[in-house]
Structures are given as structure tokens and as C-alpha cells.
Amino acid sequence: MPVLYLVFLAAAFALDWPQWLRWGVIPLVGVLTWLLWPRSHRAAEPGVRVIRVPQLAYIGVLVLTFCVFFPFVGWPSLLWPLLLLPIVVLLWVERTRTTVTPEGLELRTVFGSRSVEWARVAGVRLPKRGAVRARLTDGSEVRLPAVGYDRLRELIAASDGRIPDVFAQAEEAIREQSAAERAAAAQDEAEPRPTGE
């Protein structure tokens, strides 16, 4: 695939395409080539789980590439920075991840990375919007990239019991509440009712 892309680049310059077409089609074909290039998935280490942005996001990058290409063709001298948008989004999709290891959490964003040892993790917090946050023992919080409410069960399972299962706690609280309600209803039925004279 990269060889075909290099052939395409050589043809674009050899055929003396207009500059606006050359600089519009080359990034588009480059992004398409990168998206279609098969990736080798190395074997996962035992006890390590990587939680990433879903692979479906690559389709969004492709759609964004087409969306910014058409305005670019209309006014290439002014709108060429639009071609950087798909590249930035692609970087975000590719880099953003939370890796759960036996030692702790490795958090990676577009611009940096951070490691948090299990001894510092006190629990998790579920904000109304955005990514799940890990509560640390010092009272601070750290955002867990690519872990939303929909991926929380995956994080809890990968933590091997180091993060409390909030779903099990909620189910247990519901069971206790319903048992208390049943006991209160049974007690109400057992009490004799006064009869009117």
C-alpha cells in the first residue's frame, strides 16, 4: 500500500497537476492509505488490557476528510488549514488510551502520558459527562482517557478487583432496599387491624 501511494505521488508531480489539486488530493489519498493499511496487532501481555477509542472512529476520520476536502477545492489558497483537521483527529484516535497493567494505570492522551500506581487509586467517579475519573488517595482525580460509562465494566474487570465494582454495589443496595420493603409490607400485614364499632 505505501508503494502505491508513492507511485501516486510521483504521478501527481510528473503529470504536472495544478497545485490546488495536487495539495488537495495528496493528503486525502494519504489518509485513505493510512486508514486502509492493515495493522499488526502484537500479542497482548498477560494481565494487560488496553482500552482505546473504538475503531469505528476511523470512519469518522474518513467522513471528516471528505467534508474538509470539498471546501478546500473551492478556495485552496485560504482553506488549506482545513486539511489538518483529519490529521489531528486521527492522532487523537490513535493515541488516546488507558492501559490497565498489574502495576497500575497508564494514561495516554494526544499531548502526554501519565502512570498511576494501584496503591494510589482509591476508586472511580462517574461524572455526568465525559470520561470516567479515578479518585486518588490524596483526594485528587485523574481523567481516564477513552473510558466512558460504556467501558466502565471493562475497566473494572481488567483491574482484577483493585477498582470496586460499582455495578455490584448498586445491585446489592437495590436488593437490600427491596428486602427491607418486603419485610415492612409483611409486618404491616401481620399487625391486627382495629375493627370499627
C-alpha positions as CSV (number, residue, x, y, z in Angstrom):
1,M,0.0,0.0,0.0
2,P,2.7,2.6,0.8
3,V,4.4,1.7,-2.5
4,L,1.1,2.5,-4.4
5,Y,0.9,5.8,-2.5
6,L,4.5,6.7,-3.6
7,V,3.6,5.8,-7.2
8,F,0.6,8.1,-6.9
9,L,2.7,10.9,-5.5
10,A,5.2,10.5,-8.4
11,A,2.4,10.5,-10.9
12,A,0.8,13.6,-9.4
13,F,4.1,15.6,-9.7
14,A,5.1,14.0,-13.1
15,L,1.7,14.8,-14.7
16,D,2.0,18.4,-13.6
17,W,-1.4,18.6,-11.9
18,P,-2.5,22.0,-10.8
19,Q,-1.2,22.9,-7.4
20,W,-4.6,23.1,-5.7
21,L,-5.4,19.6,-7.0
22,R,-2.1,18.2,-6.0
23,W,-2.2,19.5,-2.4
24,G,-5.8,18.6,-2.1
25,V,-5.7,15.0,-3.4
26,I,-2.4,14.0,-1.9
27,P,-3.4,14.4,1.8
28,L,-6.8,12.7,1.0
29,V,-5.1,9.7,-0.6
30,G,-2.6,9.7,2.2
31,V,-5.2,9.5,4.9
32,L,-7.1,6.8,2.9
33,T,-3.9,4.8,2.5
34,W,-3.2,5.0,6.3
35,L,-6.8,4.0,7.1
36,L,-6.7,1.0,4.8
37,W,-3.2,-0.2,5.8
38,P,-3.6,-3.4,7.8
39,R,-2.2,-3.0,11.3
40,S,-0.3,-5.8,13.1
41,H,-1.7,-6.4,16.5
42,R,1.0,-7.6,18.7
43,A,0.2,-10.3,21.2
44,A,-1.1,-8.8,24.4
45,E,0.9,-9.3,27.5
46,P,-0.8,-11.4,30.2
47,G,-2.6,-9.2,32.7
48,V,-2.5,-6.1,30.4
49,R,-5.7,-4.6,28.9
50,V,-5.7,-1.6,26.6
51,I,-8.9,0.5,26.4
52,R,-8.9,2.7,23.3
53,V,-11.2,4.9,21.4
54,P,-13.4,2.5,19.4
55,Q,-12.2,1.5,15.9
56,L,-15.4,2.9,14.4
57,A,-13.9,6.4,15.0
58,Y,-11.7,5.8,11.9
59,I,-14.9,6.0,9.8
60,G,-15.5,9.4,11.3
61,V,-12.0,10.5,10.3
62,L,-12.7,9.4,6.7
63,V,-16.0,11.3,6.6
64,L,-14.3,14.4,8.1
65,T,-11.6,14.1,5.4
66,F,-14.2,14.2,2.6
67,C,-16.0,17.0,4.3
68,V,-13.0,19.3,4.5
69,F,-11.8,18.3,1.0
70,F,-14.7,19.9,-0.8
71,P,-14.4,23.4,0.8
72,F,-10.6,23.2,0.2
73,V,-11.2,22.6,-3.5
74,G,-13.4,25.7,-3.7
75,W,-10.8,28.0,-2.1
76,P,-7.5,26.2,-1.7
77,S,-5.3,29.3,-1.0
78,L,-7.3,30.2,2.1
79,L,-8.8,26.9,3.3
80,W,-5.7,24.6,3.2
81,P,-5.5,24.5,7.0
82,L,-8.8,22.5,7.0
83,L,-6.7,19.6,5.7
84,L,-5.0,19.5,9.1
85,L,-8.3,18.7,10.9
86,P,-8.5,15.0,9.9
87,I,-4.8,14.5,10.8
88,V,-5.4,16.0,14.3
89,V,-8.5,13.8,14.8
90,L,-6.6,10.8,13.6
91,L,-3.8,11.5,16.1
92,W,-6.4,11.7,18.9
93,V,-8.0,8.4,17.9
94,E,-4.6,6.7,17.6
95,R,-3.0,8.0,20.8
96,T,-5.8,8.2,23.4
97,R,-5.9,5.1,25.6
98,T,-6.0,3.8,29.1
99,T,-3.8,0.7,29.7
100,V,-4.5,-1.5,32.8
101,T,-1.4,-3.3,33.9
102,P,-0.6,-5.3,37.1
103,E,1.4,-2.3,38.3
104,G,-1.2,0.4,37.7
105,L,-2.9,2.5,35.1
106,E,-1.0,4.0,32.1
107,L,-2.9,7.0,30.8
108,R,-2.1,8.4,27.3
109,T,-3.5,11.4,25.6
110,V,-2.6,13.3,22.5
111,F,-0.1,15.5,24.2
112,G,1.2,13.4,27.1
113,S,1.1,10.3,29.3
114,R,0.9,9.5,32.9
115,S,1.3,6.4,35.1
116,V,-0.7,5.9,38.3
117,E,0.2,3.0,40.6
118,W,-2.6,0.9,42.1
119,A,-1.6,1.9,45.6
120,R,-2.7,5.5,44.8
121,V,-6.1,4.6,43.3
122,A,-9.0,4.8,45.8
123,G,-11.9,4.4,43.4
124,V,-13.7,5.8,40.4
125,R,-16.1,8.7,39.9
126,L,-18.7,8.9,37.2
127,P,-19.2,12.5,36.0
128,K,-22.5,13.4,34.2
129,R,-20.5,14.0,31.0
130,G,-17.1,12.9,29.8
131,A,-14.6,10.3,30.7
132,V,-14.6,8.3,34.0
133,R,-12.2,9.7,36.6
134,A,-10.0,7.8,39.0
135,R,-10.1,9.1,42.6
136,L,-6.6,9.1,44.1
137,T,-5.7,8.6,47.8
138,D,-4.5,12.2,48.1
139,G,-8.0,13.4,47.2
140,S,-7.3,14.5,43.6
141,E,-8.8,13.0,40.5
142,V,-7.3,11.9,37.2
143,R,-9.3,11.5,33.9
144,L,-9.1,8.1,32.4
145,P,-8.8,8.6,28.6
146,A,-11.2,6.5,26.4
147,V,-13.1,5.2,29.4
148,G,-16.7,6.3,29.4
149,Y,-19.6,4.8,31.3
150,D,-20.0,2.2,28.5
151,R,-16.4,1.0,29.0
152,L,-16.5,1.0,32.8
153,R,-17.3,-2.7,33.2
154,E,-14.3,-3.5,31.0
155,L,-12.1,-1.3,33.3
156,I,-13.4,-3.0,36.5
157,A,-12.9,-6.5,35.1
158,A,-9.3,-5.6,33.9
159,S,-8.4,-4.1,37.3
160,D,-8.8,-7.6,38.8
161,G,-10.7,-6.3,41.9
162,R,-8.5,-3.3,42.5
163,I,-11.3,-1.0,41.4
164,P,-14.5,-1.6,43.4
165,D,-17.4,-2.9,41.2
166,V,-19.9,0.0,41.4
167,F,-22.4,-2.1,39.5
168,A,-22.4,-4.9,42.0
169,Q,-22.6,-2.4,44.9
170,A,-25.7,-0.8,43.2
171,E,-27.3,-4.1,42.7
172,E,-26.7,-5.1,46.3
173,A,-28.2,-1.8,47.6
174,I,-31.3,-2.4,45.4
175,R,-31.6,-5.9,46.8
176,E,-31.3,-4.7,50.4
177,Q,-33.9,-2.0,49.8
178,S,-36.4,-4.4,48.2
179,A,-35.9,-6.9,51.1
180,A,-36.5,-4.1,53.6
181,E,-39.6,-3.0,51.7
182,R,-40.9,-6.7,51.7
183,A,-40.2,-7.0,55.4
184,A,-42.1,-3.8,56.1
185,A,-45.0,-4.9,54.0
186,A,-45.1,-8.3,55.7
187,Q,-45.0,-6.7,59.1
188,D,-47.9,-4.4,58.1
189,E,-50.0,-7.4,57.1
190,A,-49.2,-9.3,60.3
191,E,-50.3,-6.5,62.6
192,P,-54.0,-6.8,63.6
193,R,-56.2,-4.1,62.2
194,P,-58.6,-2.3,64.6
195,T,-62.2,-3.0,63.9
196,G,-64.8,-0.2,63.9
197,E,-67.7,-0.4,66.3
